[in-house]
Amino acid sequence: MTRLFLLVIFGLVASFYFPESRAVMTDLATPVLTPLFRMQGQHEMGEIAREVQVYERENYGRLPDSRRFTAWLDSKFAADAALDPWGGKYTIVAARDSFAILSWGPDGLPRNVDDLRTARRRSRPGGR
């Protein structure tokens, strides 16, 4: 077990020291990191959705402006709160009776199978 641990540490150090090994280590780590990033993203989106619900209750049924959503997130949470685990920006989409927090996932492209989505019912359906 100690040898495995040392081998992993050596691999991480080598990946940072030798640029050509960085891509190899990233490829090897992707199957492990992607599920962890997805869990982290879902957790963050749940926290964001709760804050949006508080905002909606305090602002007579209005949601944060989607054009300024990034700035709103930065004002409510720590630095880089508007960024998902892959570095993309979280997005809010409002419907008449619900809203959703979206992440475009690892590839950063919208509306495909790797996207993350957290939806909540609105407390005042029909609000803006």
C-alpha positions, 0 to 999 in steps of 0.5 A: 500500500505504501508503494502505491501511495508513493507511486501516486505521489511521484506521478502527480509531482512528475505531471506538474514538473514535466509538461509532456506528462501532464496530459497523460496524467490528466487522461488517466485521472479523468475517469476518477475525477469526472464523477467527483466533479459531477457530485460537486457540481450537483451540490453547488447547484443545490446550494445556489437553488436554495439561495435563489428561492430565498431571493424569490421570497424576499423579492416578491416572486422575482428571480435574479436577472439571468444576464447578471446571474454571475455577478449575483452569485459572486455577491452571495457566495465565495469567489468563483461561485459562478463557475462549475467544477470544469470552469464554465459558468452556471446559468439560470433558466426561468419558467412560469412555475419553476426555475433551473440551475444549469451547468454545461458539464465537462465539454462546456457545450449546451444541451447534451447528455453531460449537462447538469440540471437542478430544478425547483418549483417557484413559490409564486408561479407566474412571477418574472 
